């Protein structure tokens, strides 16, 4: 018997329909994370000297202000940092479907992320265990971010960390009454408004607060629709004598977006940069749906488009996500040597992830299309408690983190009519729909850490510590109505349920940092990390519950078998580096090595007449890399930074199969991450004028595990110019800025969302980057 084997690695591997006998319905009803998948270098001398310890770099507010107002901090991180790669399909970098961040070979679902100590889980689309930075905080309220390189950080509350960790710090209210406003205008009716009011100190106890709001809107640069985002942040600070403070925050966001159609590389080349969803041409969409179900190719498509690719072309896809985050933090100095920090937080997230499914039929109208929508509902609640004890030459830190995460995901079908489709932006109520299936999970996480920073000498620090992590997830499919929905043409829905626990009582971390000869620094960092199991809806893949089995091999039997042998992913990370920092020149060189253990993947395998999907351990991965950065300041106000990154992440061994054959991928490079990157930043400040030019080169990226297909290499450039006015009556500051993104108007593949194929250009998971766009902003402080 011929064998069929395909592969989807976890830690961000997205959905497949996972039934090999069924065609692929590629819509944005995508309940999994991003494809498989660490370091920030700053050009600010002040930021460098504020570095917390050896393996941490800082991106300052000053650097963030050099880019288009409202740009994603992840995008800025990648523009200024060797080893970081961020791709998207919109100029702001806010489209969560297409966004993809890698740092030293690890993607955003494998990095620890926290905001002011609040755990934010994996970043990106379908974030069941956290909240993306672009949804949790208005960019202007972020004072900076730090990135721990490679080995992560023990005190970050995260069950996802395999590589580094990112921490965001937000602004406190100002002591004086005042406010800020800014207004952006740009290409494709781009419009962004930001406003903030600070109360100033209100009473003798020091009470102060701010409230702020931002709205970002832009028409799609191709196709029908727009993308909108509403955000509100509020923060209250209450000092407690001189011994500490209590901080309360409330953050709200509402993302309401039409999406861009994901393409194969073949579709991009034959159909062009501007090809996207068929909306508003409903008659054409029905014609394509008929062709998709019959395996034919409609007239008018260029030669070379396959029948499978016709199934990738749908009427529309949209997403809406609402988030509410609140937290109370207590910082208190218990004694002159002992500090305590307590955080209690709650996060609610819900939304609608909708896409046209060309392989189902609306039973009443007979139209060969259905609006299929997932309704994610996340409820997270938790707390952290940390203590910091300073004794002579020792800084001892310890703490705990607990979180309960309740996740619900019903998948519902909404009929498309004879003359019009179901409204893709409203009327998504349960009573209007037919529930196909519904999944539910409950996850409990506990983490403990202990570390000692031993100051061996005034210029030398040795850190040693460990963390313990245990996470248990119960859940899976709670309702499956497939047997009653024959009129809709449903296919096997992969129901599975059960519990899994990831636990490790001792995950060590060691680092050493030596500042010598005033300008020089040597350091190394070693850590073991563990990543708990992903969980997601049954239509996903890349997690133990998603996309398992087939119509002849039940998902439940495959899950039960895998549960006996699965082990969570682990990594050993090693970093060694050198830095030089002076007024005229700053430079750094890092070498890192990673051993990736227990690589988990979704594999479709078995004889050709009975293929089924499973989730198994597929061996190890080895990664070696280096980052080199240099910043020169030859004249006052002039700063030129160049960086080069090399990464050689290769898979080890062959993929297992149920027959005698296997697929050898030993030595093949990691998918979606470039082996080489080059970045240049030119910044010039003269009086009130600030000029910034950023250029990035990304080498070709493998898009299959056998490396037989690549996403082409590309250059991208951005330009911003701003001017600060002084001595304006009644204003503390008035600033105007102008920016151009994708200055050379390059046509290249930006974001990626979807499973990587073993070989061939089979998966429509590529997003074309936005063309050249123009933006202007006026901002004032009073």
URGIFEN-V467545 format. One record per residue. N is the residue number from 1. PHI is phi in whole degrees, -180 to 180 (none if undefined). PSI is psi in radians with two decimals (999 if undefined). OMEGA is omega in radians with two decimals (999 if undefined). Layout:
N	PHI	PSI	OMEGA
N	PHI	PSI	OMEGA
This chain:
1	none	2.41	3.03
2	-70	2.58	3.14
3	-106	2.55	3.05
4	-115	2.19	3.10
5	-136	2.13	2.95
6	-127	2.90	-2.98
7	-140	2.39	2.95
8	-134	2.01	3.11
9	-76	2.65	-3.12
10	-83	-2.83	-3.07
11	59	0.85	3.08
12	118	0.09	3.11
13	-79	2.18	-3.01
14	-86	-2.99	-2.93
15	-76	2.68	2.77
16	-129	2.86	3.03
17	-70	-0.33	2.94
18	67	-0.07	3.01
19	-100	1.89	-3.00
20	-61	-0.36	-3.10
21	-85	-0.12	-3.07
22	-110	2.63	3.07
23	-71	2.91	-3.08
24	-93	2.17	3.05
25	-101	1.68	-3.04
26	-95	1.76	3.07
27	-129	-3.05	3.11
28	-90	0.28	2.93
29	-83	1.39	-2.92
30	-127	1.56	-3.01
31	-87	0.70	3.06
32	-132	3.08	-3.13
33	-88	-2.86	-3.00
34	-93	3.06	-3.05
35	-62	2.82	-3.10
36	-51	2.39	2.73
37	-114	999	999
38	none	2.36	-2.85
39	-174	2.37	3.08
40	-121	2.17	3.04
41	-108	2.36	3.13
42	-110	2.65	3.09
43	-97	0.17	-3.13
44	-101	2.13	3.12
45	-63	-0.71	-3.12
46	-62	-0.77	3.14
47	-63	-0.66	3.14
48	-62	-0.75	-3.07
49	-72	-0.26	3.09
50	-92	0.10	-3.07
51	-58	2.26	-3.07
52	-63	-0.78	3.08
53	-158	-3.03	-2.88
54	-54	-0.80	-2.94
55	-97	0.43	-3.11
56	-122	2.35	3.04
57	-122	2.84	-2.97
58	-127	2.40	2.92
59	-109	2.10	-2.99
60	-90	2.92	3.04
61	-61	-0.62	3.11
62	-60	-0.74	3.11
63	-68	-0.71	-3.13
64	-63	-0.58	-3.13
65	-71	-0.16	3.13
66	-82	-0.09	-3.08
67	-113	3.02	-3.12
68	-55	2.36	-3.13
69	-56	2.31	3.11
70	86	0.00	3.12
71	-61	2.53	3.13
72	-60	2.32	3.06
73	-57	-0.53	3.10
74	-65	-0.65	3.10
75	-67	-0.73	3.10
76	-66	-0.71	3.08
77	-54	-0.83	-3.10
78	-72	-0.53	3.14
79	-69	-0.47	-3.00
80	-113	0.01	-2.92
81	-126	2.17	3.02
82	-66	2.48	3.13
83	88	-0.22	3.14
84	-103	2.40	-3.12
85	-135	2.07	3.12
86	-122	2.29	3.14
87	-132	2.58	-3.13
88	-157	-3.05	3.11
89	-123	0.12	3.09
90	-134	2.73	-3.00
91	-65	-0.60	-3.13
92	-78	-0.35	-3.06
93	75	0.58	-3.06
94	-105	-0.14	-3.10
95	-76	1.77	-3.02
96	-65	-0.42	3.11
97	-66	-0.79	-3.01
98	-93	-0.26	-3.07
99	-67	2.44	3.09
100	-149	2.12	3.13
101	-115	2.27	2.97
102	-122	2.44	3.00
103	-132	1.98	-3.11
104	49	0.84	3.04
105	86	-0.16	3.12
106	-106	2.40	-3.14
107	-93	3.13	-2.96
108	-66	-0.30	3.08
109	-86	-0.06	-3.13
110	-114	0.15	3.13
111	-109	2.49	3.00
112	-77	2.36	-3.10
113	-135	2.32	3.09
114	-143	2.63	3.06
115	-121	2.00	-3.10
116	52	0.60	3.13
117	88	-0.14	3.13
118	-83	2.19	-3.12
119	-68	2.32	-3.09
120	-116	0.03	3.03
121	62	-2.88	3.09
122	-67	2.55	-3.11
123	-96	2.75	3.02
124	112	-2.95	-3.06
125	-70	2.57	-3.14
126	54	1.03	-3.08
127	-93	1.57	-3.06
128	-74	-0.39	-2.99
129	-117	0.34	3.14
130	-178	-2.60	-3.05
131	-155	2.27	3.14
132	-67	2.62	-3.07
133	-61	-0.60	-3.11
134	-72	-0.28	3.10
135	-104	-0.29	-3.08
136	-95	-0.33	-3.07
137	-155	2.41	3.02
138	-66	2.36	-3.00
139	-58	-0.68	-3.10
140	-65	-0.33	3.14
141	-89	-0.01	3.10
142	-92	2.15	-3.13
143	-86	-0.29	3.11
144	167	3.03	3.08
145	-141	2.63	3.08
146	-121	2.61	3.13
147	-128	2.03	3.04
148	-81	2.21	-2.97
149	-79	2.21	2.89
150	70	-1.11	-2.94
151	-92	-0.05	3.11
152	80	-2.85	-3.13
153	-145	2.36	-3.06
154	-64	-0.61	-3.02
155	-84	0.00	3.10
156	-78	2.13	3.09
157	-76	1.73	-3.06
158	-156	2.39	3.02
159	-104	0.10	-3.10
160	-105	-0.19	-2.93
161	-67	2.05	2.91
162	-115	-0.55	3.12
163	-111	-2.17	-3.07
164	-85	-2.98	-3.13
165	-140	2.46	3.14
166	-115	2.27	3.07
167	-121	2.31	3.10
168	-106	2.41	3.09
169	-116	2.28	-3.11
170	-105	2.81	-3.07
171	-72	2.48	2.94
172	-87	2.75	3.05
173	-59	2.60	3.13
174	-80	2.77	-3.11
175	-77	-0.33	-3.12
176	-113	2.62	3.10
177	-63	2.35	3.13
178	176	-2.96	-3.12
179	-166	3.05	3.11
180	-140	2.53	3.03
181	-141	2.58	3.02
182	-151	2.62	3.14
183	-137	2.19	3.11
184	-111	2.46	2.96
185	-127	2.57	-3.11
186	-163	-3.03	-3.12
187	-59	2.70	3.12
188	55	0.76	3.13
189	56	0.64	3.08
190	-64	2.36	-3.03
191	-152	2.11	3.12
192	-139	2.20	-3.14
193	-119	2.32	3.06
194	-131	2.38	3.10
195	-145	2.47	3.13
196	-146	2.44	3.08
197	-122	2.21	3.03
198	-104	2.32	-3.07
199	-75	-0.41	-2.93
200	74	3.06	3.13
201	-69	2.18	-2.99
202	-95	-0.42	-3.06
203	-155	-3.10	-3.07
204	-67	-0.40	3.13
205	-82	-0.16	3.07
206	93	0.23	-3.13
207	-58	2.35	3.09
208	-155	2.74	3.14
209	-155	2.93	2.93
210	-141	2.71	2.98
211	-129	2.52	-3.10
212	-148	2.76	-3.10
213	-147	2.51	3.07
214	-142	2.44	3.04
215	-129	2.18	3.09
216	-118	2.29	3.13
217	-145	2.47	3.09
218	-157	2.36	3.02
219	-65	2.66	3.06
220	-60	2.43	3.12
221	-77	-0.17	2.97
222	-149	2.53	3.10
223	80	-2.89	-3.01
224	-96	2.47	2.95
225	108	-3.01	-3.12
226	-146	3.07	3.07
227	-129	2.20	-3.09
228	-129	2.61	3.12
229	-143	2.27	3.04
230	-118	2.35	-3.14
231	-138	2.56	3.03
232	-141	2.32	3.08
233	-127	2.40	3.03
234	-135	2.47	-3.11
235	-144	2.31	3.12
236	-122	2.31	3.10
237	-121	2.22	3.09
238	-124	1.84	3.08
239	-63	2.61	3.05
240	-115	1.65	-3.04
241	50	-2.29	3.08
242	-111	0.22	-3.00
243	-102	-0.13	-3.13
244	168	-2.82	-3.13
245	-160	2.76	3.00
246	-114	2.30	-3.14
247	-122	2.29	3.07
248	-121	2.36	-3.14
249	-130	2.63	2.98
250	-140	2.19	-3.12
251	-127	2.41	-3.14
252	-133	2.49	3.03
253	-147	2.60	3.08
254	-139	1.89	3.07
255	-97	2.21	-3.10
256	-133	1.79	-2.90
257	-138	2.38	2.75
258	-78	2.62	-3.11
259	-109	2.82	3.03
260	-90	2.57	-3.14
261	-72	2.28	3.04
262	-82	2.55	-2.98
263	-127	2.76	2.83
264	-80	2.91	3.08
265	-64	-0.62	3.12
266	-64	-0.74	3.11
267	-64	-0.72	3.13
268	-60	-0.77	-3.09
269	-73	-0.64	-3.07
270	-88	-0.61	-3.08
271	-97	-0.33	3.03
272	96	2.92	-3.10
273	-58	-0.64	-2.96
274	-89	0.08	-3.12
275	-75	2.39	-3.11
276	-157	-2.80	-3.13
277	-57	2.74	-3.04
278	-83	-0.24	3.14
279	-56	2.33	0.28
280	-101	0.27	-3.11
281	-82	1.52	-3.04
282	-70	-0.67	-3.13
283	-65	-0.70	3.10
284	-66	-0.66	3.12
285	-62	-0.71	3.10
286	-66	-0.65	3.10
287	-62	-0.75	3.13
288	-68	-0.62	3.13
289	-66	-0.72	3.07
290	-60	-0.79	3.13
291	-63	-0.71	-3.13
292	-62	-0.74	-3.12
293	-72	-0.46	-3.12
294	-98	-0.09	3.13
295	72	0.52	3.13
296	-112	3.04	-3.11
297	-118	2.10	-3.13
298	-63	2.68	3.06
299	-65	2.59	3.09
300	99	-0.32	3.08
301	-80	2.52	-3.09
302	-68	2.69	3.08
303	-60	2.39	-3.13
304	110	-0.34	3.04
305	-73	2.31	-3.07
306	-95	2.87	3.10
307	-63	-0.62	3.10
308	-63	-0.68	3.13
309	-70	-0.50	3.05
310	-60	-0.65	3.10
311	-67	-0.31	3.10
312	-82	-0.24	-3.08
313	-94	2.02	-3.04
314	-125	3.06	-3.11
315	-71	-0.90	3.11
316	-163	2.96	3.06
317	-152	2.35	-3.08
318	-140	2.92	3.03
319	-148	2.52	3.00
320	-137	2.30	3.13
321	-139	2.27	3.10
322	-116	2.39	-3.09
323	-133	2.45	3.07
324	-131	2.10	-3.14
325	-127	2.23	3.07
326	-134	2.59	-3.12
327	-155	2.62	3.02
328	-125	2.23	-3.11
329	-120	2.32	3.06
330	-117	1.99	3.04
331	-105	2.18	-3.06
332	-148	2.36	3.07
333	-91	1.81	-3.09
334	-70	-0.74	3.05
335	-139	-3.12	3.13
336	-65	-0.31	-3.09
337	-116	-0.19	-3.02
338	-123	2.14	3.08
339	-114	2.59	3.12
340	-126	2.45	3.05
341	-135	2.14	-3.12
342	-121	2.31	3.11
343	-128	2.23	2.98
344	-118	2.28	-3.03
345	-140	2.75	3.06
346	-144	2.46	-3.09
347	-139	2.23	3.09
348	-120	2.29	3.13
349	-139	2.34	3.04
350	-150	2.87	-3.10
351	-180	-2.94	3.11
352	-137	2.12	3.06
353	-113	1.86	-2.95
354	-116	2.55	3.01
355	-159	2.64	3.08
356	-76	2.22	3.10
357	-101	1.94	-3.10
358	-77	-0.11	-3.03
359	-109	0.17	2.98
360	-117	2.90	-3.11
361	-127	2.34	3.05
362	-74	2.00	-2.94
363	-67	-0.62	-3.10
364	-76	-0.75	-3.11
365	-86	-0.38	-3.07
366	77	0.09	3.14
367	-72	2.30	-3.08
368	-79	0.81	3.09
369	-150	2.67	3.08
370	-141	2.44	2.99
371	-85	1.89	-3.12
372	-103	2.30	-3.05
373	-135	2.35	2.96
374	-97	2.51	-3.08
375	-122	1.37	-3.11
376	-68	2.49	3.14
377	-141	1.92	-3.08
378	-115	2.36	3.04
379	-131	1.89	3.11
380	-112	2.42	3.04
381	-145	2.42	-3.09
382	-171	-3.11	3.09
383	-152	2.74	2.97
384	-128	2.58	3.05
385	-136	2.16	-3.11
386	-130	2.55	3.05
387	-127	2.49	3.12
388	-129	2.00	-3.09
389	-114	2.16	-3.14
390	-106	2.06	-3.12
391	-131	1.92	3.10
392	49	-1.94	-3.09
393	-95	0.22	-3.07
394	-120	2.43	3.00
395	-120	1.77	-3.04
396	-100	2.20	-3.13
397	-124	2.42	3.09
398	-148	2.73	-3.11
399	-176	2.93	3.12
400	-131	2.76	3.06
401	-141	2.31	3.03
402	-131	2.44	3.09
403	-146	2.46	2.95
404	-114	2.26	-3.09
405	-124	2.04	3.09
406	-109	2.16	-3.06
407	-125	2.29	3.07
408	-125	2.48	3.14
409	-149	1.59	2.98
410	-85	2.46	3.05
411	-108	2.10	-3.03
412	-120	2.64	-3.12
413	-112	2.29	3.14
414	-122	2.24	-3.06
415	-67	2.44	2.92
416	-94	2.44	-3.07
417	-87	3.07	-3.14
418	-65	-0.73	-3.05
419	-104	-0.23	-3.11
420	-157	2.61	3.09
421	-78	2.86	3.00
422	-60	2.48	3.12
423	-58	2.16	-3.06
424	-84	-0.03	-3.13
425	-121	0.03	-3.13
426	-159	3.13	3.10
427	61	0.81	3.08
428	-109	1.12	3.13
429	-104	2.61	-3.07
430	-60	-0.63	-3.10
431	-70	-0.30	3.11
432	-89	-0.12	-2.94
433	-119	2.95	2.97
434	-113	2.10	-3.13
435	-79	2.14	3.10
436	-82	-0.95	3.08
437	-154	2.90	-3.14
438	-145	2.34	-3.14
439	-115	2.68	3.11
440	-150	2.43	3.13
441	-136	2.65	3.01
442	-135	2.18	-3.03
443	-125	2.32	3.05
444	-118	2.28	-3.09
445	-126	2.36	3.05
446	-134	2.32	3.12
447	-136	2.45	3.05
448	-130	2.48	3.07
449	-139	2.71	3.09
450	-148	2.25	3.13
451	-148	2.65	3.13
452	-129	2.10	3.01
453	-95	1.87	-3.04
454	-99	2.01	3.14
455	-84	1.58	-3.11
456	-63	-0.66	3.07
457	-145	2.94	3.12
458	-58	-0.44	-3.10
459	-111	0.24	-3.06
460	-141	2.28	-3.13
461	-130	2.33	3.02
462	-116	2.17	3.12
463	-109	2.35	3.05
464	-140	2.39	-3.14
465	-174	-3.08	3.11
466	-156	2.88	2.98
467	-133	2.70	3.04
468	-118	2.40	-3.07
469	-139	2.30	3.00
470	-139	2.31	3.11
471	-138	2.27	3.11
472	-122	2.26	3.13
473	-120	2.20	3.04
474	-111	2.41	3.02
475	149	-2.86	-3.08
476	137	-2.63	-3.08
477	-74	2.18	3.11
478	-104	-0.37	-3.12
479	-149	2.30	3.08
480	-140	2.08	-3.07
481	-110	0.37	-3.06
482	-56	-0.67	-3.07
483	-66	-0.32	-3.11
484	-101	0.06	-2.99
485	-119	0.61	-3.14
486	-61	-0.57	-3.13
487	-64	-0.41	3.12
488	-85	-0.22	-3.12
489	76	0.54	-3.08
490	-68	2.74	3.09
491	-117	-3.10	-3.05
492	-58	2.33	-2.98
493	-108	0.05	2.99
494	61	0.87	3.11
495	-75	2.30	3.08
496	-152	2.58	3.13
497	-149	2.65	3.13
498	159	-3.09	-3.10
499	-121	2.65	3.07
500	-141	2.55	3.10
501	-127	2.31	2.99
502	-112	2.22	-3.07
503	-148	2.46	3.01
504	-154	2.12	-3.05
505	-84	-0.23	-3.08
506	-146	1.78	3.07
507	-116	1.72	-2.99
508	-80	2.76	3.09
509	-146	2.24	3.11
510	-132	2.46	3.04
511	-150	2.76	-3.11
512	-142	2.41	-3.08
513	-140	2.22	-3.11
514	-131	2.01	3.01
515	-93	2.15	-3.09
516	-139	2.70	3.12
517	53	0.61	3.02
518	70	-0.82	-3.03
519	-108	-0.05	-2.96
520	-112	2.62	-3.14
521	-147	2.31	3.01
522	-118	2.57	3.14
523	-160	2.74	2.95
524	-143	2.82	-3.04
525	-149	2.31	3.12
526	-136	2.34	3.12
527	-156	2.61	2.94
528	-107	2.36	3.13
529	-127	2.74	3.04
530	-133	2.46	3.10
531	-112	2.17	3.12
532	-69	2.90	-3.10
533	-68	2.43	2.94
534	-69	2.75	2.93
535	-138	2.63	-3.11
536	-171	3.11	-3.05
537	-68	2.83	-3.05
538	-66	-0.35	3.14
539	-83	-0.09	3.12
540	-88	-3.12	2.99
541	-142	3.10	-3.10
542	78	0.28	3.00
543	-146	2.79	-3.00
544	-64	-0.34	-3.11
545	-101	-0.17	-2.92
546	-100	2.35	2.97
547	62	0.57	-3.07
548	-87	2.76	2.97
549	67	-2.82	3.11
550	-158	-3.11	-3.12
551	-65	-0.30	3.12
552	-110	-0.19	3.04
553	-128	1.80	-2.96
554	-62	2.55	3.10
555	-60	-0.64	-3.11
556	-65	-0.71	3.14
557	-67	-0.63	3.10
558	-68	-0.73	3.10
559	-62	-0.79	-3.11
560	-62	-0.66	3.12
561	-70	-0.74	-3.10
562	-69	-0.56	-3.08
563	-60	-0.44	-3.12
564	-77	-0.38	-3.02
565	-120	-0.23	-3.09
566	-66	2.47	3.01
567	-133	2.51	-3.11
568	-67	2.72	3.12
569	-71	2.52	3.09
570	-135	2.82	3.06
571	-146	2.55	2.91
572	-110	2.15	-3.09
573	-117	2.34	-3.13
574	-128	2.27	3.12
575	-133	2.37	3.00
576	-135	2.42	-3.05
577	-156	2.96	3.13
578	-140	2.47	3.07
579	-132	2.58	2.98
580	-129	2.36	-3.06
581	-141	2.07	3.06
582	-143	3.13	-3.12
583	-65	-0.67	-3.06
584	-89	-0.62	-3.04
585	-141	2.44	2.98
586	-130	2.42	-3.14
587	-150	2.74	3.10
588	-151	2.69	3.06
589	-145	2.19	3.14
590	-123	2.48	2.92
591	-123	2.40	-3.14
592	-138	2.67	3.12
593	-138	2.41	3.12
594	-132	2.33	2.95
595	-108	1.99	-3.09
596	-98	2.02	-3.01
597	-111	2.49	3.10
598	64	0.82	3.10
599	-61	2.17	-3.10
600	-104	2.51	-3.09
601	-152	2.64	2.98
602	-88	2.13	-3.09
603	-123	2.23	2.98
604	-96	2.07	-3.00
605	-146	3.06	3.12
606	117	3.10	3.12
607	-65	2.69	-3.04
608	-60	-0.50	-3.11
609	-93	0.09	3.13
610	-156	0.91	-3.12
611	-73	2.54	3.07
612	-149	2.87	-3.08
613	-104	2.48	3.10
614	-139	2.92	3.14
615	-126	1.98	-2.94
616	-141	2.97	3.02
617	-81	2.17	-3.10
618	-116	0.34	3.02
619	104	-2.75	-2.98
620	-110	2.95	3.01
621	-139	2.49	3.12
622	-119	2.41	-3.11
623	-134	2.27	2.99
624	-125	2.49	-3.13
625	-161	2.92	3.11
626	-150	2.52	3.05
627	-127	2.35	3.09
628	-130	2.31	-3.12
629	-138	2.47	3.04
630	-141	2.36	3.10
631	-124	2.19	3.12
632	-117	2.46	3.14
633	-127	1.35	-3.04
634	-72	-0.47	-3.14
635	-132	2.74	3.09
636	-62	2.19	3.12
637	90	-0.19	-3.11
638	-105	2.26	-3.10
639	-140	2.19	-3.14
640	-125	2.13	-3.13
641	-118	2.31	3.03
642	-127	2.46	3.09
643	-143	2.64	3.11
644	-135	2.41	-3.13
645	-129	2.44	3.05
646	-129	2.34	3.12
647	-141	2.21	3.11
648	-122	1.45	3.12
649	-98	2.04	-3.05
650	-127	2.52	3.08
651	-79	2.69	-3.14
652	-117	2.36	3.03
653	84	-2.84	-3.07
654	-122	2.80	3.12
655	-82	2.33	3.14
656	-73	2.74	3.05
657	-146	2.91	-3.08
658	-83	-0.14	3.11
659	-109	-2.77	-3.09
660	-86	-0.19	-3.09
661	-94	2.78	3.03
662	-149	2.90	-3.12
663	-112	2.07	-3.07
664	-84	2.04	3.06
665	-119	0.30	3.12
666	-60	2.24	3.13
667	86	-0.11	3.11
668	-76	2.49	-3.05
669	-79	2.63	-3.12
670	-59	2.40	-3.12
671	-69	2.59	2.95
672	72	-0.04	-3.13
673	-117	2.23	-3.09
674	-70	2.53	3.11
675	-75	-0.54	-3.12
676	-130	2.46	3.01
677	-140	2.51	3.05
678	-131	2.43	-3.14
679	-138	2.46	3.08
680	-133	2.37	3.07
681	-132	2.16	3.07
682	-113	2.09	3.13
683	-126	2.27	3.13
684	-133	2.25	3.14
685	-121	2.21	3.11
686	-138	1.94	-3.03
687	53	-2.04	-3.10
688	-94	0.00	-3.09
689	-93	2.33	3.05
690	-126	2.17	-3.14
691	-118	2.27	3.12
692	-136	2.26	3.07
693	-126	2.21	-3.12
694	-124	2.31	3.10
695	-130	2.44	-3.13
696	-136	2.34	3.01
697	-114	2.26	3.05
698	-119	2.17	3.11
699	-69	2.98	3.14
700	-59	2.59	-3.10
701	-117	2.26	3.06
702	-62	2.39	3.08
703	-114	0.07	3.04
704	-136	2.76	-3.09
705	-75	-0.39	3.02
706	-88	-0.03	3.10
707	62	0.53	3.09
708	-89	-0.20	3.08
709	-131	2.44	-3.11
710	-129	2.56	2.89
711	-80	2.22	-3.03
712	-62	2.68	3.05
713	-68	2.85	3.13
714	-161	2.77	2.94
715	-108	2.52	2.96
716	-139	2.51	-3.09
717	-135	2.57	3.10
718	-135	2.61	-3.12
719	-138	2.30	3.03
720	-136	2.51	3.09
721	-135	2.34	3.13
722	-138	2.79	3.10
723	-140	2.25	3.09
724	-100	2.10	3.06
725	-84	2.55	3.12
726	-122	2.82	3.08
727	59	0.69	3.05
728	-91	2.17	-3.10
729	-56	2.38	3.06
730	68	0.14	3.12
731	-125	2.44	3.04
732	-82	-0.46	-3.09
733	-164	2.48	3.02
734	-137	2.18	-3.03
735	-133	2.36	3.00
736	-118	2.52	-3.13
737	-144	2.68	3.13
738	-137	2.38	-3.10
739	-141	2.66	3.06
740	-129	2.20	3.05
741	-102	2.63	-3.07
742	48	1.02	-3.00
743	-53	-0.68	-3.11
744	-88	0.07	3.10
745	55	0.83	-3.13
746	-74	2.46	3.06
747	-98	1.80	-3.06
748	-146	2.82	3.08
749	-80	2.15	3.11
750	-97	-1.70	-3.04
751	-74	2.83	3.10
752	-134	2.31	3.01
753	-143	1.95	3.10
754	148	2.85	-3.10
755	-69	2.40	3.03
756	-79	2.40	3.11
757	-81	2.77	3.02
758	-62	-0.82	3.13
759	-155	2.80	3.09
760	82	2.82	-3.12
761	-94	1.23	-2.98
762	-102	-0.50	-2.97
763	-101	2.22	3.09
764	-82	1.44	-3.06
765	-132	0.32	-3.09
766	-109	2.46	3.12
767	-120	2.28	3.13
768	-76	2.37	3.14
769	-70	2.73	-3.14
770	-66	2.55	3.08
771	-73	-3.04	3.11
772	-60	2.32	3.12
773	-138	2.69	-3.05
774	-119	2.47	-3.12
775	-143	2.46	3.05
776	-132	2.48	-3.06
777	-136	2.45	2.96
778	-118	2.19	-3.09
779	-132	2.49	-3.12
780	-140	2.61	3.01
781	-122	2.44	3.13
782	-140	999	999
